[in-house]
Amino acid sequence: MTLPTLPPLRDVIARHGLSASKALGQNFLFDEQLLDRIAAIPGSLKGQNVYEVGPGPGGLTRALLRAGANVLAVERDHRCLPALAELAEAFPGQLRVIEGDALKIDPAKEIGGPFHILSNLPYNVGTALAVGWLGGDVWPPEWQSLTLMFQREVADRIVAPAASDAYGRLAILAQWRSQAKIAMPVHRSAFTPPPKVMSAVVHITPGEAPEGVKMAVLEKLTAAAFGQRRKMLRQSLKAVPGALDALEKAGIAADRRPETVTIPEWCELARHLG
């Protein structure tokens, strides 16, 4: 199949009078080789369903469409819709765009089948979206992989091992039933405008969920513990009914601090509490 010839992204942005909105957490990527590399991280997307949040003028969207994906894109910024409409015309039947707030949209209902999520996430909602996709008691999820751009600090928190400075609630929620890795660092200079911090692409694939562990219980425990991460578990978890008894049953010393507790230990604690 011959791919359509598209104008440079900078020309598209200039023609539509677009500029990145700080209020919407936007930072545009223009390097098409970099975008193609990001689109290749999950493997072949030919004929696959892909969900993208915050496509902006469509840089990553182009790469996904070139890779043969069927893309559902959600964009809040109505200024970007004409540029995305041009992409939809260039790739007939491959792109559907919804104008709306991704925090209020369930991609599983919109797509109706397995899908991948790839997105240069808006910085101001990226963590909330990721936690939502990783949540819920239904497992495995409809999504087959998450390939997401974050600020490097957030990316490091997602993949952090126990006892490291970055280890906390986000690492546990991302890793207790998934595999998470940093797939690619991205220098701040790759963006327009350049953010103040470095970025990284995180790739997450669902794994097997430990038996008898409920997501809601794990969320409650980690929220209480890491809300007071400098305190011992006996102090930070005393507000969670039954947590101190569960610590004893799980064989976890109450004088430990939360960042020293491994993910299997958190799962064992949640199993005794749930």
C-alpha positions as CSV (number, residue, x, y, z in Angstrom):
1,M,0.0,0.0,0.0
2,T,1.3,3.4,-0.9
3,L,1.3,5.8,2.0
4,P,-0.1,9.3,1.4
5,T,2.4,12.2,1.2
6,L,1.8,14.5,4.1
7,P,3.1,18.1,4.6
8,P,5.6,18.6,7.4
9,L,4.1,18.9,10.9
10,R,5.5,22.4,11.3
11,D,3.7,23.6,8.1
12,V,0.4,22.1,9.4
13,I,0.8,23.9,12.7
14,A,1.6,27.2,11.0
15,R,-1.3,26.8,8.6
16,H,-3.8,26.2,11.3
17,G,-2.3,28.8,13.7
18,L,-1.6,26.3,16.4
19,S,0.5,26.7,19.5
20,A,1.0,24.5,22.5
21,S,-1.3,25.3,25.4
22,K,0.3,25.3,28.8
23,A,-3.1,25.0,30.4
24,L,-3.8,21.7,28.6
25,G,-0.3,20.4,29.3
26,Q,0.7,20.3,25.6
27,N,4.2,19.9,24.2
28,F,4.4,19.0,20.5
29,L,6.8,16.5,18.9
30,F,7.9,17.1,15.3
31,D,10.6,14.5,14.8
32,E,8.9,11.9,12.6
33,Q,11.6,9.4,13.0
34,L,11.3,9.6,16.7
35,L,7.5,9.3,16.4
36,D,7.9,6.2,14.2
37,R,10.1,4.7,16.8
38,I,7.6,5.3,19.6
39,A,4.8,3.7,17.4
40,A,7.0,0.6,16.9
41,I,7.5,-0.1,20.6
42,P,4.5,-2.4,21.1
43,G,5.4,-4.4,17.9
44,S,3.4,-4.5,14.7
45,L,0.3,-2.4,14.8
46,K,-1.0,-3.3,11.4
47,G,-4.8,-3.9,11.7
48,Q,-4.6,-3.3,15.5
49,N,-6.9,-0.9,17.4
50,V,-5.1,1.9,19.1
51,Y,-6.3,4.5,21.6
52,E,-4.5,7.9,21.7
53,V,-5.1,10.7,24.2
54,G,-4.2,14.3,23.3
55,P,-3.0,13.9,19.7
56,G,-2.7,17.7,19.3
57,P,-1.9,18.4,15.6
58,G,-1.4,14.6,15.0
59,G,2.4,13.9,15.2
60,L,2.2,10.5,16.8
61,T,-1.2,9.9,15.1
62,R,0.6,10.0,11.8
63,A,3.1,7.4,12.9
64,L,0.3,5.2,14.2
65,L,-1.6,5.5,10.9
66,R,1.6,4.8,8.9
67,A,2.1,1.7,10.9
68,G,-1.4,0.5,9.8
69,A,-3.3,1.0,13.1
70,N,-6.9,1.9,13.4
71,V,-6.8,4.8,15.7
72,L,-9.4,6.3,18.1
73,A,-8.1,9.7,19.3
74,V,-9.5,11.9,22.0
75,E,-8.7,15.6,21.9
76,R,-9.9,18.4,24.2
77,D,-8.5,21.2,22.1
78,H,-10.9,22.1,19.4
79,R,-8.2,24.1,17.6
80,C,-6.5,20.8,16.6
81,L,-9.6,19.2,15.1
82,P,-9.2,20.6,11.6
83,A,-5.6,19.2,11.4
84,L,-6.8,15.8,12.6
85,A,-9.7,15.9,10.1
86,E,-7.1,16.2,7.3
87,L,-5.3,13.1,8.6
88,A,-8.6,11.2,8.7
89,E,-9.1,12.1,5.0
90,A,-5.5,11.1,4.1
91,F,-6.0,7.7,5.8
92,P,-9.7,6.7,5.0
93,G,-11.3,4.5,7.6
94,Q,-8.3,4.4,9.9
95,L,-8.9,7.4,12.2
96,R,-11.8,8.4,14.4
97,V,-11.6,11.6,16.6
98,I,-13.6,12.4,19.6
99,E,-13.6,15.9,21.1
100,G,-13.8,15.5,24.8
101,D,-12.1,14.8,28.2
102,A,-10.2,11.5,28.2
103,L,-10.8,11.3,32.0
104,K,-14.5,10.8,31.3
105,I,-14.1,8.3,28.4
106,D,-13.9,4.5,28.6
107,P,-11.9,3.4,25.6
108,A,-13.0,-0.2,26.0
109,K,-16.6,0.8,25.5
110,E,-15.7,3.0,22.5
111,I,-13.6,0.5,20.8
112,G,-15.4,-2.7,21.7
113,G,-12.4,-5.1,21.5
114,P,-8.7,-5.5,22.4
115,F,-6.6,-2.4,21.8
116,H,-3.3,-0.8,22.5
117,I,-2.9,2.6,24.2
118,L,-0.1,4.9,22.8
119,S,0.0,8.5,23.8
120,N,2.3,11.5,24.4
121,L,0.2,12.2,27.4
122,P,-0.7,15.8,28.5
123,Y,1.5,16.3,31.6
124,N,-1.3,17.6,33.7
125,V,-3.5,14.4,33.5
126,G,-1.0,11.7,32.5
127,T,-0.6,10.0,36.0
128,A,-4.4,10.1,36.6
129,L,-5.1,8.4,33.3
130,A,-2.4,5.8,33.8
131,V,-3.7,4.9,37.3
132,G,-7.2,4.6,35.9
133,W,-6.1,2.2,33.1
134,L,-4.1,0.1,35.6
135,G,-7.1,0.0,38.0
136,G,-10.2,-2.1,38.4
137,D,-10.7,-5.7,39.5
138,V,-11.4,-7.1,36.0
139,W,-8.1,-8.6,34.8
140,P,-6.7,-9.0,32.2
141,P,-7.8,-5.7,30.8
142,E,-9.1,-4.9,27.3
143,W,-5.9,-3.0,26.6
144,Q,-2.9,-5.2,25.5
145,S,-0.2,-2.6,26.2
146,L,0.4,0.9,27.4
147,T,3.1,3.0,25.6
148,L,3.0,6.3,27.3
149,M,5.2,9.5,27.4
150,F,5.7,10.9,30.9
151,Q,8.0,13.3,32.6
152,R,11.1,11.3,33.5
153,E,10.5,11.7,37.2
154,V,7.1,10.1,36.8
155,A,8.5,7.4,34.5
156,D,11.1,6.5,37.1
157,R,8.4,6.2,39.8
158,I,6.4,3.8,37.6
159,V,9.3,1.4,37.1
160,A,11.1,1.8,40.5
161,P,12.2,-1.2,42.5
162,A,11.6,-1.6,46.2
163,A,13.9,0.4,48.6
164,S,14.7,2.9,45.9
165,D,14.0,6.6,46.4
166,A,11.4,6.6,43.6
167,Y,9.6,3.5,44.9
168,G,6.1,4.2,46.1
169,R,2.4,3.7,45.4
170,L,2.7,4.3,41.6
171,A,5.3,1.6,41.2
172,I,3.2,-0.9,43.2
173,L,0.0,-0.2,41.2
174,A,1.9,-0.5,37.9
175,Q,3.9,-3.6,38.7
176,W,1.8,-5.9,40.9
177,R,0.1,-7.5,37.9
178,S,1.9,-5.9,35.0
179,Q,5.5,-5.6,33.6
180,A,6.7,-2.0,33.3
181,K,9.9,-0.7,31.7
182,I,11.3,2.5,30.3
183,A,11.4,1.9,26.6
184,M,13.0,5.2,25.5
185,P,14.4,8.4,27.1
186,V,13.3,11.5,25.3
187,H,15.3,14.7,25.6
188,R,13.5,17.9,26.4
189,S,14.8,19.5,23.2
190,A,12.7,17.1,21.1
191,F,9.5,19.0,22.1
192,T,8.1,22.4,21.0
193,P,8.1,24.2,23.3
194,P,10.8,22.4,25.3
195,P,9.5,21.5,28.8
196,K,11.7,22.2,31.8
197,V,12.2,18.5,32.4
198,M,13.3,15.4,30.6
199,S,10.8,12.8,29.5
200,A,10.6,9.0,28.9
201,V,8.4,6.5,27.2
202,V,7.1,3.8,29.5
203,H,5.9,0.5,28.1
204,I,3.5,-1.6,30.3
205,T,2.1,-5.0,29.5
206,P,-0.5,-6.9,31.6
207,G,0.7,-10.0,33.5
208,E,-0.9,-12.5,35.7
209,A,-2.8,-11.1,38.7
210,P,-1.9,-12.7,42.1
211,E,-4.8,-14.7,43.5
212,G,-6.9,-13.3,46.3
213,V,-5.7,-9.7,45.9
214,K,-8.2,-7.0,45.3
215,M,-7.1,-3.7,43.6
216,A,-9.3,-1.6,45.9
217,V,-7.6,-3.1,49.0
218,L,-4.1,-2.6,47.6
219,E,-5.0,1.0,46.7
220,K,-6.2,1.7,50.2
221,L,-3.1,0.2,51.8
222,T,-0.6,2.0,49.7
223,A,-2.5,5.3,49.9
224,A,-2.3,5.1,53.7
225,A,1.3,3.9,53.9
226,F,2.9,6.2,51.3
227,G,0.8,9.1,52.5
228,Q,3.1,9.0,55.5
229,R,6.1,7.2,54.0
230,R,8.6,8.4,56.6
231,K,6.6,6.6,59.4
232,M,6.7,3.0,60.4
233,L,3.8,0.8,59.1
234,R,2.3,0.5,62.6
235,Q,1.8,4.2,62.5
236,S,0.8,4.8,58.9
237,L,-1.6,1.8,58.6
238,K,-3.4,2.1,62.0
239,A,-6.2,4.0,60.4
240,V,-6.9,1.1,58.0
241,P,-9.2,-1.4,59.8
242,G,-7.6,-4.8,60.2
243,A,-4.3,-3.7,58.7
244,L,-2.2,-4.3,61.8
245,D,-3.5,-7.8,62.3
246,A,-2.9,-8.4,58.6
247,L,0.7,-7.3,59.0
248,E,1.2,-9.9,61.7
249,K,-0.5,-12.7,59.6
250,A,1.7,-11.7,56.6
251,G,4.8,-11.9,58.6
252,I,5.7,-8.2,57.9
253,A,7.4,-6.4,60.8
254,A,5.3,-3.4,61.9
255,D,8.4,-1.3,62.4
256,R,9.4,-1.3,58.7
257,R,8.8,1.7,56.5
258,P,6.6,1.4,53.4
259,E,9.4,1.8,50.9
260,T,11.1,-1.3,52.2
261,V,8.1,-3.5,51.6
262,T,8.3,-5.4,48.3
263,I,5.5,-5.8,45.9
264,P,4.9,-9.5,46.7
265,E,4.7,-8.5,50.4
266,W,2.2,-5.8,49.6
267,C,0.1,-8.4,47.8
268,E,0.3,-10.8,50.7
269,L,-0.8,-8.0,53.1
270,A,-3.7,-7.1,50.8
271,R,-4.7,-10.8,50.6
272,H,-4.9,-11.1,54.4
273,L,-6.9,-7.8,54.6
274,G,-9.2,-8.5,51.7
